Amino acid sequence: MNASAESVAPKELVRLCRAGQLYEIANWISAGKSLDISDAIRRGRQKSLLEVAVEAGFHSLVELIVRNESSQSAKDAALSLAVSLRRLDIVELLCANGAEVRSVPFADVLLTWQSELFRFFLDHGADPVTDRAFAEVFGAKIRTALRAFLDCKRAHPELAIQLQEQIDCALRYFCDEGDLKWVCLLMWAGGDARSCGPVLNQENTEDPECFTSGLKEACHSENLDVLKKLKPNPDRDNLSELLHCAAIWRRSATLEYLLELGAPPNDKANGGSSALDTVLHDLRFLLIAAHGTNRLNSRYEVRQVFDCVPALVSHGAAWRPDTGYELASLRRALLEFEPSVTIDVLQIFRKHNVCSAETVRRLVGTPQMREHLKLETNALLRLGLHLEMKTIGRKWKEIAKVEAAGCTNGVEQTGLGGQNAASI
């Protein structure tokens, strides 16, 4: 056969295969001709004749070719193609003739939505554990995979731990997303919102030190109904920890819900609130004024903080900075906002006795802050503060002595709302 005939032969073989010419191909094989079509298909990934037959969809033709195919890689590639085409009959035929079930990622099988394919692969040794196949397809919201998951768990009790880890991993993802429907579905299938581990599609949670739970992720979500569905319980859950998670993401409704459940607002050794510390610290990270301008930021631009602070302080949260840095950090943030924002903060502190008068003096008593607040003199006087005097007033000195003696009730009785104006 000359070179021209050799180049035509594979193309003719592909044409016969795509046309379903079973007898012509049988005669081709009987004549001892090669089934290699590498010279016929030059675009994209190189296909085998078996894959061409699978694409054509003729069962008898696939059976003829697979029985005469010696390449394992060609059989496995054809099996993957048959799965993507959702052809269970061809999948069964290929596996009966040597195609390896485990060559196809089980997640690819689950993504077909075909329960018959799920069962076939599981019954023939598919690997449901590697690469978190079930977690991945749950993340893609493949509902039919739920039944396959439950069947697999019953049929393979030795894999119960690994399978549980997968459904919990997906549950954490949907708790964070606030998807109540899928949270309910995964809990119905046995998901545990209290187990700790990584979150699907979040690489930063793969480190054991960063493991989290569905409950914690639900505190990040904007959908409070998700957290309510998980039913946090003061007797078994660390509500203080959950409160801190909600504070990080400034979820005022979640803070209110947890506090009403009994979450302690003050969890620091000095009697202060770490959740309130977190919310106030966020003032510096919520500045959205345009770069290169001298405009001060308004309260509207930090409304999330001002939604959260009342939720905390109305339940008794106290602000007791551990270090001067924390106090200075809040001061620096307030200097970047309109003076009215500082007045709003002081009003909240005064109304709920959030901190001592000495702490307030240290917060607003610097020359830079006095300059910042000079147009708010009347508002400060209404709060019992004035800018002119340079020393702390006698009334607040008495408060400082009470604090030094460790009597917190004294602060509550003679705090920022005292009758005498204190100097700052």
C-alpha positions as CSV (number, residue, x, y, z in Angstrom):
1,M,0.0,0.0,0.0
2,N,1.5,3.4,-1.0
3,A,1.7,6.4,1.3
4,S,-1.4,8.0,-0.1
5,A,-3.4,4.9,0.5
6,E,-2.1,4.6,4.1
7,S,-3.3,8.2,4.9
8,V,-6.7,7.5,3.4
9,A,-7.4,4.2,5.2
10,P,-7.8,5.7,8.8
11,K,-10.1,8.4,7.5
12,E,-12.2,5.7,5.8
13,L,-12.3,3.7,9.0
14,V,-13.6,6.8,11.0
15,R,-16.2,7.4,8.3
16,L,-17.5,3.8,8.5
17,C,-17.6,4.0,12.3
18,R,-19.5,7.2,12.4
19,A,-21.9,5.9,9.8
20,G,-22.5,2.7,11.9
21,Q,-21.2,0.4,9.2
22,L,-20.9,-2.7,11.4
23,Y,-20.2,-5.3,8.7
24,E,-17.7,-3.2,6.8
25,I,-15.7,-2.7,10.1
26,A,-16.0,-6.4,10.9
27,N,-14.5,-7.2,7.5
28,W,-11.8,-4.6,8.1
29,I,-10.8,-6.4,11.3
30,S,-11.1,-9.8,9.7
31,A,-8.6,-8.6,7.1
32,G,-6.1,-7.9,9.8
33,K,-6.1,-4.1,9.2
34,S,-5.1,-1.8,12.0
35,L,-7.7,0.1,14.1
36,D,-5.3,3.0,14.7
37,I,-6.8,6.2,13.5
38,S,-4.1,8.6,14.9
39,D,-3.5,10.0,11.4
40,A,-7.2,10.7,10.8
41,I,-7.9,13.0,13.8
42,R,-5.5,15.8,14.3
43,R,-7.5,18.4,16.1
44,G,-7.8,18.4,19.9
45,R,-7.1,15.4,22.0
46,Q,-6.3,12.3,20.1
47,K,-9.2,9.9,20.1
48,S,-9.3,6.2,19.6
49,L,-11.7,4.4,17.3
50,L,-13.5,3.1,20.4
51,E,-14.3,6.6,21.5
52,V,-15.6,7.5,18.0
53,A,-17.9,4.5,18.2
54,V,-19.1,5.6,21.7
55,E,-19.9,9.0,20.3
56,A,-21.8,7.4,17.4
57,G,-23.8,5.6,20.0
58,F,-24.2,2.2,18.2
59,H,-24.1,-0.5,20.9
60,S,-23.2,-3.4,18.6
61,L,-20.4,-1.3,17.0
62,V,-18.9,-0.5,20.4
63,E,-19.1,-4.2,21.4
64,L,-17.2,-5.2,18.2
65,I,-14.5,-2.6,18.6
66,V,-13.9,-3.0,22.4
67,R,-13.4,-6.8,21.9
68,N,-10.6,-6.0,19.5
69,E,-9.1,-3.1,21.4
70,S,-6.0,-3.9,23.4
71,S,-5.2,-0.5,24.8
72,Q,-6.4,-0.1,28.4
73,S,-6.1,3.7,28.2
74,A,-8.5,3.6,25.1
75,K,-11.0,1.6,27.1
76,D,-10.8,3.9,30.1
77,A,-11.2,7.0,28.0
78,A,-14.2,5.5,26.2
79,L,-15.7,4.7,29.6
80,S,-15.3,8.3,30.7
81,L,-17.0,9.5,27.5
82,A,-19.9,7.0,28.0
83,V,-20.4,8.4,31.5
84,S,-20.6,12.0,30.2
85,L,-23.1,10.9,27.6
86,R,-25.2,9.1,30.4
87,R,-25.2,5.8,28.4
88,L,-25.5,3.2,31.1
89,D,-25.8,0.4,28.5
90,I,-22.4,1.3,27.0
91,V,-20.9,1.8,30.4
92,E,-21.9,-1.8,31.3
93,L,-20.5,-3.1,28.0
94,L,-17.2,-1.4,28.4
95,C,-16.7,-2.5,32.0
96,A,-17.6,-6.1,30.9
97,N,-14.7,-5.9,28.4
98,G,-12.0,-4.5,30.6
99,A,-12.6,-0.8,31.2
100,E,-11.6,0.2,34.8
101,V,-14.4,1.6,36.9
102,R,-12.0,3.6,39.1
103,S,-10.5,5.3,36.1
104,V,-13.5,7.7,36.1
105,P,-13.6,10.1,39.1
106,F,-16.7,9.3,41.1
107,A,-17.6,13.0,41.2
108,D,-18.0,12.9,37.4
109,V,-20.5,10.0,37.7
110,L,-22.5,11.9,40.4
111,L,-22.6,15.0,38.2
112,T,-24.6,13.1,35.6
113,W,-27.7,13.1,38.0
114,Q,-28.3,9.5,36.9
115,S,-29.1,7.3,39.9
116,E,-28.7,4.1,37.8
117,L,-25.1,5.2,37.0
118,F,-24.4,6.0,40.7
119,R,-25.5,2.5,41.7
120,F,-23.6,0.7,39.0
121,F,-20.3,2.4,39.8
122,L,-20.8,1.9,43.6
123,D,-21.6,-1.8,43.0
124,H,-18.5,-2.2,40.9
125,G,-16.0,-0.7,43.2
126,A,-16.0,3.0,42.6
127,D,-14.1,5.2,45.1
128,P,-16.5,7.5,46.9
129,V,-13.9,8.9,49.3
130,T,-11.0,10.2,47.3
131,D,-11.2,13.9,46.3
132,R,-14.4,14.3,48.4
133,A,-16.7,13.2,45.6
134,F,-19.9,13.6,47.5
135,A,-18.9,16.9,49.1
136,E,-18.1,18.3,45.6
137,V,-21.4,17.3,44.1
138,F,-23.4,18.5,47.1
139,G,-21.7,21.8,46.5
140,A,-23.0,21.7,43.0
141,K,-26.5,21.0,44.4
142,I,-27.0,17.6,42.8
143,R,-30.0,16.4,44.7
144,T,-30.0,12.9,43.4
145,A,-26.6,12.4,45.0
146,L,-28.3,12.5,48.4
147,R,-29.9,9.1,47.9
148,A,-26.7,7.6,46.5
149,F,-24.9,9.0,49.6
150,L,-27.3,7.3,52.0
151,D,-27.1,4.0,50.0
152,C,-23.3,4.1,50.0
153,K,-23.2,4.8,53.8
154,R,-25.4,1.8,54.5
155,A,-23.6,-0.5,52.1
156,H,-20.1,0.5,53.3
157,P,-20.1,1.0,57.0
158,E,-16.3,0.8,57.0
159,L,-16.4,4.2,55.1
160,A,-18.8,5.9,57.5
161,I,-16.3,8.2,59.0
162,Q,-14.9,9.5,55.7
163,L,-18.4,9.9,54.2
164,Q,-19.6,11.8,57.3
165,E,-16.6,14.1,56.9
166,Q,-17.8,14.9,53.4
167,I,-21.3,15.7,54.2
168,D,-20.2,17.9,57.1
169,C,-17.7,19.7,54.9
170,A,-20.6,20.5,52.4
171,L,-22.9,21.5,55.3
172,R,-20.4,24.1,56.5
173,Y,-20.3,25.6,53.0
174,F,-24.0,26.0,52.8
175,C,-24.2,27.4,56.4
176,D,-21.7,30.1,55.3
177,E,-23.7,30.7,52.1
178,G,-26.9,31.0,54.0
179,D,-28.6,28.5,51.8
180,L,-31.4,27.2,54.1
181,K,-32.7,24.7,51.6
182,W,-29.5,22.8,51.3
183,V,-28.7,23.1,55.0
184,C,-32.0,21.3,55.6
185,L,-31.3,18.7,53.0
186,L,-27.9,17.9,54.3
187,M,-29.1,17.8,57.9
188,W,-31.8,15.4,56.8
189,A,-29.1,13.2,55.2
190,G,-27.1,13.2,58.5
191,G,-24.9,16.3,58.4
192,D,-23.5,17.4,61.7
193,A,-23.3,21.2,62.2
194,R,-21.2,20.8,65.3
195,S,-18.3,18.8,63.9
196,C,-15.1,20.7,63.1
197,G,-13.3,20.5,59.8
198,P,-12.6,22.2,56.5
199,V,-15.2,24.1,54.5
200,L,-15.9,23.1,50.9
201,N,-14.3,25.5,48.3
202,Q,-12.3,27.3,51.0
203,E,-8.6,26.5,50.9
204,N,-7.8,28.5,53.9
205,T,-9.7,26.1,56.1
206,E,-7.7,23.0,55.2
207,D,-5.2,23.7,58.0
208,P,-6.4,21.9,61.2
209,E,-5.8,25.1,63.1
210,C,-8.4,26.8,60.9
211,F,-11.1,24.1,61.2
212,T,-14.5,25.4,61.8
213,S,-18.1,24.2,62.3
214,G,-21.4,24.7,60.7
215,L,-22.6,26.7,63.7
216,K,-19.7,29.1,63.4
217,E,-20.2,29.4,59.6
218,A,-23.9,30.1,60.2
219,C,-22.9,33.1,62.4
220,H,-21.1,34.6,59.3
221,S,-24.2,34.2,57.1
222,E,-26.7,37.0,56.5
223,N,-29.5,34.5,56.8
224,L,-30.4,34.2,60.5
225,D,-32.8,31.4,59.7
226,V,-29.9,29.1,59.0
227,L,-28.5,29.5,62.5
228,K,-32.0,29.1,64.0
229,K,-32.3,25.8,62.0
230,L,-29.1,24.5,63.7
231,K,-30.6,25.3,67.1
232,P,-27.6,26.5,69.2
233,N,-28.0,25.3,72.8
234,P,-26.4,27.0,75.8
235,D,-25.9,23.6,77.4
236,R,-23.8,22.1,74.6
237,D,-22.5,25.0,72.5
238,N,-20.0,27.7,73.3
239,L,-22.3,30.7,72.7
240,S,-19.5,33.2,73.6
241,E,-17.5,31.8,70.7
242,L,-20.4,32.0,68.4
243,L,-21.0,35.6,69.5
244,H,-17.5,36.5,68.6
245,C,-17.9,34.9,65.1
246,A,-21.0,37.1,64.5
247,A,-19.2,40.2,65.7
248,I,-16.4,39.6,63.2
249,W,-18.9,39.8,60.3
250,R,-21.0,42.5,62.0
251,R,-24.2,40.5,62.0
252,S,-26.4,42.5,64.3
253,A,-29.5,40.2,64.1
254,T,-27.3,37.2,64.9
255,L,-25.7,39.0,67.8
256,E,-29.2,39.8,69.2
257,Y,-30.4,36.2,68.7
258,L,-27.4,34.7,70.5
259,L,-27.6,37.2,73.4
260,E,-31.3,36.4,73.9
261,L,-30.3,32.7,74.0
262,G,-28.0,33.5,76.9
263,A,-24.6,34.2,75.3
264,P,-22.5,36.0,77.9
265,P,-21.7,39.5,76.5
266,N,-18.6,39.9,78.7
267,D,-16.1,37.1,78.3
268,K,-12.7,38.8,79.0
269,A,-10.7,38.3,82.2
270,N,-11.1,42.0,83.0
271,G,-14.9,41.8,82.6
272,G,-15.0,43.3,79.2
273,S,-16.6,42.1,75.9
274,S,-14.3,40.7,73.2
275,A,-17.2,40.9,70.8
276,L,-17.6,44.6,71.4
277,D,-13.8,45.0,71.0
278,T,-14.1,43.4,67.6
279,V,-16.9,45.6,66.4
280,L,-15.2,48.8,67.5
281,H,-11.9,47.7,66.0
282,D,-13.7,47.3,62.7
283,L,-14.3,51.1,62.5
284,R,-10.9,51.4,61.0
285,F,-11.6,48.8,58.3
286,L,-14.8,50.3,57.1
287,L,-13.5,53.6,55.8
288,I,-14.7,54.1,52.3
289,A,-13.9,57.7,51.6
290,A,-12.2,58.3,48.2
291,H,-8.4,58.4,48.3
292,G,-6.8,61.7,47.9
293,T,-9.7,63.7,49.4
294,N,-10.0,65.5,52.8
295,R,-13.6,64.5,53.3
296,L,-14.4,62.9,56.7
297,N,-16.4,59.8,56.7
298,S,-20.0,59.8,57.9
299,R,-21.9,57.5,60.2
300,Y,-23.8,56.1,57.2
301,E,-20.5,54.6,56.0
302,V,-20.2,52.6,59.2
303,R,-23.8,51.8,59.8
304,Q,-23.1,48.1,60.3
305,V,-21.0,48.9,63.4
306,F,-23.7,51.2,64.8
307,D,-26.2,48.4,64.3
308,C,-24.1,46.0,66.2
309,V,-22.9,48.1,69.1
310,P,-26.4,48.7,70.5
311,A,-27.2,45.0,70.2
312,L,-24.3,44.2,72.4
313,V,-24.3,47.1,75.0
314,S,-28.1,46.8,75.5
315,H,-27.3,43.3,76.9
316,G,-24.6,44.6,79.2
317,A,-21.5,44.4,77.1
318,A,-18.7,46.5,78.6
319,W,-15.7,48.1,76.8
320,R,-12.6,47.6,78.8
321,P,-9.5,47.9,76.6
322,D,-6.7,45.6,77.6
323,T,-4.0,47.9,76.3
324,G,-3.5,51.5,75.4
325,Y,-3.2,50.4,71.8
326,E,-6.8,49.3,71.6
327,L,-7.9,52.7,73.0
328,A,-5.6,54.6,70.6
329,S,-6.8,52.5,67.7
330,L,-10.4,53.6,68.3
331,R,-9.4,57.2,68.7
332,R,-7.5,57.1,65.4
333,A,-10.5,55.7,63.7
334,L,-12.9,58.3,65.2
335,L,-10.6,61.1,63.9
336,E,-11.2,59.9,60.4
337,F,-15.0,60.4,60.8
338,E,-17.2,63.4,61.2
339,P,-17.2,64.7,64.8
340,S,-20.9,63.7,65.1
341,V,-19.8,60.0,64.9
342,T,-17.7,60.5,68.1
343,I,-20.7,62.1,69.8
344,D,-22.9,59.1,68.7
345,V,-20.3,56.7,70.2
346,L,-20.2,58.7,73.5
347,Q,-24.0,58.8,73.7
348,I,-24.2,55.0,73.4
349,F,-21.4,54.7,76.0
350,R,-23.3,57.0,78.4
351,K,-26.7,55.5,77.9
352,H,-25.5,52.0,78.7
353,N,-22.6,52.7,81.0
354,V,-20.4,50.8,78.6
355,C,-17.1,52.0,80.1
356,S,-15.7,54.1,82.9
357,A,-15.4,57.9,82.9
358,E,-11.6,57.6,83.0
359,T,-11.6,55.4,79.8
360,V,-13.7,58.1,78.1
361,R,-11.3,60.8,79.2
362,R,-8.4,58.9,77.8
363,L,-10.3,58.4,74.6
364,V,-11.2,62.0,73.8
365,G,-8.8,63.9,76.0
366,T,-5.8,64.3,73.6
367,P,-5.1,67.7,71.9
368,Q,-5.9,66.2,68.5
369,M,-9.3,64.9,69.6
370,R,-10.1,68.2,71.4
371,E,-9.5,70.0,68.2
372,H,-11.6,67.5,66.3
373,L,-14.5,68.0,68.6
374,K,-14.3,71.8,69.1
375,L,-17.5,72.3,67.0
376,E,-19.4,69.8,69.2
377,T,-19.0,71.7,72.5
378,N,-22.7,71.8,73.3
379,A,-23.2,68.1,72.6
380,L,-20.2,67.3,74.9
381,L,-21.7,69.5,77.6
382,R,-24.9,67.6,77.4
383,L,-22.9,64.4,78.0
384,G,-21.2,66.0,81.0
385,L,-17.9,66.7,79.3
386,H,-16.1,70.0,78.4
387,L,-13.0,70.8,76.6
388,E,-11.6,73.8,78.4
389,M,-10.2,72.3,81.6
390,K,-7.0,70.3,81.4
391,T,-7.3,68.2,84.5
392,I,-9.8,65.5,85.4
393,G,-12.7,66.6,87.4
394,R,-13.2,65.6,91.1
395,K,-16.2,63.5,90.3
396,W,-14.3,61.3,87.9
397,K,-11.4,61.0,90.3
398,E,-13.8,59.5,92.7
399,I,-14.9,57.0,90.0
400,A,-11.2,56.1,89.3
401,K,-10.7,55.4,93.0
402,V,-13.8,53.1,93.1
403,E,-12.4,51.3,90.0
404,A,-9.0,50.9,91.6
405,A,-10.7,49.3,94.6
406,G,-12.3,46.8,92.3
407,C,-15.9,47.9,92.8
408,T,-17.7,47.9,89.5
409,N,-21.0,48.9,91.0
410,G,-19.5,52.3,91.7
411,V,-18.9,52.8,88.0
412,E,-22.4,51.9,87.2
413,Q,-23.7,54.4,89.7
414,T,-21.5,57.3,88.8
415,G,-20.4,56.7,85.3
416,L,-20.4,58.8,82.2
417,G,-23.9,60.0,82.9
418,G,-22.9,61.9,86.1
419,Q,-24.4,65.4,86.7
420,N,-21.1,67.3,87.0
421,A,-19.3,68.1,83.7
422,A,-15.9,66.3,83.6
423,S,-12.9,67.8,82.0
424,I,-11.2,66.2,79.0
